[in-house]
Amino acid sequence: MQAIHGIDKLPALQSPKIIRMTTPFTSNKSSNQNPILRADDLACVRGDMVLFENLSFDLSQRRCLHVIGANGSGKTSLLRIICGLNSAENGNVIYDGTLLGRSETARAEMAYIGHKDGLKNELTAIENLRFQQRLEGLSDENHLDDCLAQLKILRCADLPAQSLSFGQRRRLAFARLLLSPKRVWVLDEPFTGIDTQGRSLIESICVQHLESDGAIIMTHHQSLDASSISPFKDELILNESGHHE
Amino acid sequence: MSTLILYFHREWLLMFRNTGALVQPLVFFVIIALLFPFSLPAEVNLLQSIGGGVIWVAAVLATLLSLESMFHADYQDGTLEQAVIHQRNLPAAMLGKVIAHWTATGLFLSLFSPVLCITFNIPVDQFWVLFVGLLLGTPSLTLIGAIGAALTVTLRRGGVLIAVIILPLYIPILIFGAGMISQSEQGLETISQVYTLAAILTLSLTLAPFAIAGALKATIN
């Protein structure tokens, strides 16, 4: 909790902010909004390697936190901890004032796209989306077409996911984000395998999400300065390598 | 409930589009059971007396064979991660998946068991005893086995470990299931075995989905 208290003593930060790990950090400090998501003194250990520790940050709405770090610095582990897939060695993730581990609502408000697409090869593109949509309790067939059209893969709607190219599969995974409104998008290397047109499409849906009071935390190896997400961007830099305990 | 049905429906779709996986346990079951009549002396009484036990062992092995793939594909393609993140109905989702898996393995095996009874020269009036036993026992085999499959989902070759974890838990089901046949052969009542298998099934059906969900959350971590 010391790290969180320390936030109040920090000087006012200008947007975009760049912060290195181990320093308490709040994105969108200038606004008085309560953060959607707060990481409090997180530590992650893999084997006998400490990937990061004392990591605290806030994520407010309309902000995109770009997590930067070398391979093996714990970026993916951090994202998996945030969406509850992995547990942290220490610290908590607090969503809207509730501990993430105890809040089913928090998980329902989060969308995660990791290295794996989360698609069934044997099902067609639209069947994959339909399954997700029904799980959310929705049943608007036209919306499925809209989601595919927005990602420019409507012509692949009836093709099995296994016959789609890597980039088309990634686009289909992103179409899942459009099915129902989720406040926090957790994106792990979202632009990997995506062509230029696809990247600008994904950037545009990210911007739409941010403008509608959502928040994003993402990893990406290249700078987002030239992207349309740039005005919403904060940076969190993880150490280049962890250290042994 | 809708989550359960959605997952059940999706699993059936997946199995029908991958028919190799669908018929594999049934073929394995038939092959194991058929090898015994060929390899044993051609004595009618011997085949009759061991027939029920052999069919039960074949059902256990066929179920075991199919378990490794139950969650592995979901783990590989990331759909399991998505299910765990939105874990509000994870036990119901996994129950839907396991029931679908059982209908493609245990239910088929049960329905096919009368054919195997003929090869062992088991009297026709005992067909139903074996059928009811398998119908009550195989869902428990799948539910309990799914816990082992969930615990080993991240391992590349988890099949052997599943067998080590799960086979001891299968023994009571095997004893009561195969016991039904021998009781019936001696003209004794088999209702106590039916009740016991039904009780094991009720217990598995109630507790296994939560154990599977817990195991998946722990192993994916």
Boltz contact constraints between the chains, C-beta under 6 A:
constraints:
  - contact:
      token1: [A, 83]
      token2: [B, 85]
      max_distance: 6.0
  - contact:
      token1: [A, 86]
      token2: [B, 221]
      max_distance: 6.0
  - contact:
      token1: [A, 87]
      token2: [B, 221]
      max_distance: 6.0
  - contact:
      token1: [A, 104]
      token2: [B, 88]
      max_distance: 6.0
  - contact:
      token1: [A, 107]
      token2: [B, 85]
      max_distance: 6.0
  - contact:
      token1: [A, 107]
      token2: [B, 86]
      max_distance: 6.0
  - contact:
      token1: [A, 112]
      token2: [B, 85]
      max_distance: 6.0
  - contact:
      token1: [A, 116]
      token2: [B, 78]
      max_distance: 6.0
  - contact:
      token1: [A, 117]
      token2: [B, 78]
      max_distance: 6.0
  - contact:
      token1: [A, 118]
      token2: [B, 78]
      max_distance: 6.0
  - contact:
      token1: [A, 118]
      token2: [B, 79]
      max_distance: 6.0
  - contact:
      token1: [A, 118]
      token2: [B, 82]
      max_distance: 6.0
  - contact:
      token1: [A, 122]
      token2: [B, 14]
      max_distance: 6.0
  - contact:
      token1: [A, 122]
      token2: [B, 17]
      max_distance: 6.0
  - contact:
      token1: [A, 122]
      token2: [B, 18]
      max_distance: 6.0
  - contact:
      token1: [A, 131]
      token2: [B, 10]
      max_distance: 6.0
  - contact:
      token1: [A, 134]
      token2: [B, 6]
      max_distance: 6.0
